[in-house]
């Protein structure tokens, strides 16, 4: 166990952890160095179990004893700092006492994650990292085969996405489309029936549309938090679908709640292809 005491937040060895709440800075740093951050011992352990290679571990002194087995499990330097140092470095109180920096892996091309897939969720311009993490958690927990992201979607390996997903992003197969304009073409060429989730009261109920799709592979399209799906993707879908509402002054759900219900419907035994 290579535990190293670091008293100075400006120490170059801690550069991976600087200003973790500065989204623009973190995007730049993480893209440049090919890394991502995991927060909390459970999430760090799940990244290790999924085979991601650690760059380093950062532990607070008050949590060192409780997390000594984690430090021993990480094949990389384990930096130990006081609470005041970690707060100055990261910009917030790391109350779980553990952060880790990991090497990213190249994303597989969309075709690779679609091979053999029958139930897929496709996100168009979901920009909030919390929402992306929550959707991944639902998709992974309910057994969705793959998730595809439009080019502008938030990064599933951003710290906040990982935290909200509780590490589900490490095991859920996913890829990013290179082209928004023609991004649905590969799904269509592989025989997927494209369902566009919309609050339109004239759209078919999701459960009915899945029953109608029969044994066909299905891709469910989910749009951005505010505007929903673009007109282009709505037009390219085979069927507009909705989650029926009770009519009590609510015409739709937020994207994470809708995704959870939709993933459940997708994976119900009666809705799965035979």
C-alpha positions in Angstrom: 0.0 0.0 0.0 1.7 3.2 -1.3 0.2 5.9 1.1 1.7 9.3 0.6 1.0 12.3 2.9 0.5 15.5 1.0 0.1 18.7 3.0 -0.1 21.2 0.2 -3.3 21.5 -2.1 -1.0 23.1 -4.8 1.1 19.9 -5.0 1.3 18.9 -8.6 0.6 15.2 -7.7 -3.0 16.3 -6.8 -3.7 18.1 -10.1 -6.3 15.5 -11.1 -8.5 16.7 -8.2 -8.5 20.4 -8.7 -11.8 22.4 -8.6 -14.2 19.4 -9.1 -17.3 21.7 -9.2 -15.9 23.8 -12.1 -17.7 22.0 -15.0 -15.9 23.8 -17.8 -12.5 23.3 -16.2 -13.2 19.7 -15.5 -14.3 18.9 -19.0 -11.0 20.4 -20.3 -8.8 18.6 -17.8 -10.5 15.2 -18.2 -10.5 15.4 -21.9 -6.9 16.4 -22.1 -5.7 13.7 -19.7 -8.2 11.0 -20.5 -9.4 10.6 -17.0 -12.6 10.6 -14.9 -13.3 11.0 -11.2 -15.1 8.6 -8.9 -16.4 9.7 -5.5 -17.0 7.5 -2.5 -15.7 4.1 -1.6 -18.7 2.1 -3.1 -18.4 3.8 -6.5 -14.6 3.5 -6.5 -14.8 -0.2 -5.8 -17.3 -0.6 -8.6 -15.0 1.2 -11.0 -12.2 -1.2 -10.0 -14.5 -4.2 -10.3 -15.4 -3.1 -13.9 -11.7 -3.1 -14.8 -11.0 0.6 -15.0 -7.3 1.4 -14.2 -6.8 3.9 -11.4 -4.4 6.8 -11.7 -4.4 7.7 -8.0 -6.6 7.7 -4.8 -7.2 10.7 -2.6 -8.2 10.0 1.1 -8.9 12.3 4.0 -6.9 11.6 7.1 -10.1 11.1 9.2 -11.2 8.3 6.9 -7.9 6.6 6.3 -8.4 3.9 8.9 -11.9 3.0 7.7 -10.7 2.9 4.1 -7.4 1.2 4.5 -8.6 -1.9 2.6 -9.6 0.4 -0.3 -6.1 2.0 -0.4 -4.6 -1.5 -0.4 -6.8 -2.6 -3.3 -5.8 0.4 -5.6 -2.7 -0.3 -7.6 -1.8 3.4 -7.7 -0.5 6.1 -5.3 -2.9 6.8 -2.4 -2.6 10.4 -1.3 -3.7 11.3 2.3 -4.7 14.9 3.1 -6.3 16.8 5.9 -10.0 17.9 5.4 -8.9 21.5 5.0 -6.6 20.6 2.2 -9.1 18.5 0.2 -11.7 21.2 0.5 -9.3 23.9 -0.8 -8.3 21.5 -3.6 -11.7 20.2 -4.8 -13.9 23.1 -3.8 -16.3 21.2 -1.5 -16.4 19.0 1.6 -15.6 15.4 0.5 -17.6 13.9 3.4 -17.3 10.3 2.1 -13.5 10.8 2.5 -12.5 9.2 -0.8 -11.9 10.3 -4.4 -10.2 8.4 -7.2 -8.9 9.3 -10.6 -9.2 6.7 -13.3 -8.0 6.3 -16.8 -10.9 6.4 -19.4 -11.3 3.6 -22.0 -12.1 4.2 -25.6 -15.8 4.1 -26.3 -16.9 1.2 -28.5 -18.6 2.3 -31.8 -22.4 2.3 -31.8 -22.5 -0.9 -33.9 -20.6 -2.8 -31.3 -23.0 -2.1 -28.5 -26.0 -2.7 -30.8 -24.8 -6.2 -31.8 -27.3 -8.6 -30.3 -29.3 -5.8 -28.6 -33.1 -5.9 -28.6 -34.0 -3.1 -26.2 -32.1 0.2 -26.5 -32.5 3.7 -25.0 -31.3 6.7 -27.1 -30.8 10.1 -25.5 -31.0 13.2 -27.6 -29.4 16.3 -26.0 -29.9 15.4 -22.3 -27.5 18.0 -21.0 -27.7 17.6 -17.2 -25.2 15.2 -15.7 -27.5 14.3 -12.9 -30.2 13.3 -15.3 -27.8 11.2 -17.4 -26.6 9.4 -14.3 -30.2 8.7 -13.2 -31.2 7.3 -16.6 -28.2 5.1 -16.7 -29.1 3.7 -13.2 -32.6 2.9 -14.5 -31.3 1.3 -17.7 -28.7 -0.8 -15.9 -31.0 -1.8 -13.1 -33.8 -2.9 -15.3 -31.6 -4.7 -17.9 -31.7 -2.4 -21.0 -29.2 -3.8 -23.5 -27.6 -0.6 -24.6 -27.7 3.2 -24.3 -26.8 5.5 -27.2 -26.0 9.2 -26.7 -26.5 12.0 -29.3 -23.3 14.0 -29.7 -24.3 16.8 -27.3 -25.4 14.6 -24.4 -23.8 15.1 -21.0 -20.8 12.8 -20.2 -21.8 9.6 -18.3 -18.3 9.5 -16.8 -18.5 13.0 -15.3 -18.2 12.8 -11.5 -21.8 13.8 -10.9 -23.2 11.4 -13.4 -21.2 8.5 -11.9 -22.3 9.4 -8.4 -26.0 9.6 -9.2 -25.8 6.3 -11.2 -24.1 4.7 -8.2 -21.5 3.3 -10.7 -24.1 1.9 -13.1 -22.3 3.7 -15.9 -19.4 1.3 -15.5 -21.4 -1.8 -16.4 -24.1 -0.4 -18.8 -23.1 -0.8 -22.4 -23.2 2.5 -24.2 -21.8 4.5 -27.1 -22.0 8.0 -28.5 -23.4 8.8 -32.0 -20.9 10.7 -34.2 -23.7 12.4 -36.2 -27.0 13.8 -34.8 -28.6 14.4 -38.2 -28.3 10.9 -39.5 -27.7 9.2 -36.1 -30.8 7.0 -36.2 -29.9 5.5 -39.5 -27.9 2.6 -38.0 -30.8 1.7 -35.7 -33.2 1.6 -38.6 -30.8 -0.4 -40.8 -30.6 -3.0 -38.0 -34.4 -3.3 -37.9 -35.1 -1.4 -34.7 -38.6 0.0 -34.3 -38.1 3.6 -33.2 -40.4 4.8 -30.4 -40.3 8.6 -29.6 -41.4 9.4 -26.1 -43.5 12.6 -26.1 -46.2 14.2 -23.9 -48.5 14.5 -27.0 -51.9 13.2 -25.8 -52.5 11.9 -29.3 -49.5 9.6 -29.1 -49.9 5.9 -28.4 -49.6 4.6 -24.9 -46.1 3.1 -24.5 -47.4 -0.3 -23.3 -49.7 -0.6 -26.3 -46.9 0.4 -28.8 -44.6 -2.2 -27.3 -47.3 -4.9 -27.6 -47.9 -3.8 -31.3 -44.1 -4.1 -32.0 -44.2 -7.7 -31.2 -40.9 -9.5 -31.6 -39.2 -6.5 -33.2 -36.2 -4.9 -31.6 -37.1 -1.5 -30.1 -35.2 1.7 -29.5 -36.8 4.3 -27.2 -35.9 7.9 -28.0 -35.8 10.4 -25.1 -35.3 14.1 -25.5 -33.8 17.0 -23.7 -35.1 18.2 -20.3 -36.9 21.3 -21.5 -37.9 20.9 -25.2 -38.1 17.1 -25.5 -37.2 15.5 -28.8 -36.3 17.6 -31.8 -38.8 17.8 -34.6 -36.3 15.8 -36.8 -36.1 12.9 -34.4 -39.9 12.9 -33.8 -40.4 12.8 -37.6 -37.9 9.9 -38.0 -39.5 7.8 -35.3 -41.9 5.0 -36.3 -44.3 5.7 -33.5 -44.8 8.5 -31.0 -45.5 7.1 -27.5 -46.5 8.5 -24.2 -46.8 7.6 -20.6 -50.6 8.1 -19.8 -51.2 10.8 -17.2 -54.1 11.0 -14.7 -55.0 14.5 -15.9 -54.5 16.2 -12.5 -52.8 19.3 -13.8 -49.7 17.3 -14.8 -49.3 16.5 -18.5 -45.8 14.9 -18.4 -43.0 13.7 -16.1 -39.4 14.9 -15.9 -37.0 13.0 -18.1 -35.6 10.8 -15.3 -39.0 9.7 -14.0 -40.2 9.1 -17.5 -37.0 7.1 -18.4 -37.5 4.9 -15.3 -41.1 4.0 -16.2 -40.2 3.6 -19.8 -37.3 1.2 -19.0 -39.6 -0.8 -16.8 -42.1 -1.1 -19.6 -39.4 -2.0 -22.1 -38.2 -4.8 -20.0 -41.5 -6.3 -18.8 -41.5 -10.0 -19.9 -44.6 -9.5 -22.0 -42.9 -6.6 -23.8 -39.7 -8.4 -24.7 -39.1 -10.1 -28.0 -39.3 -13.8 -27.9 
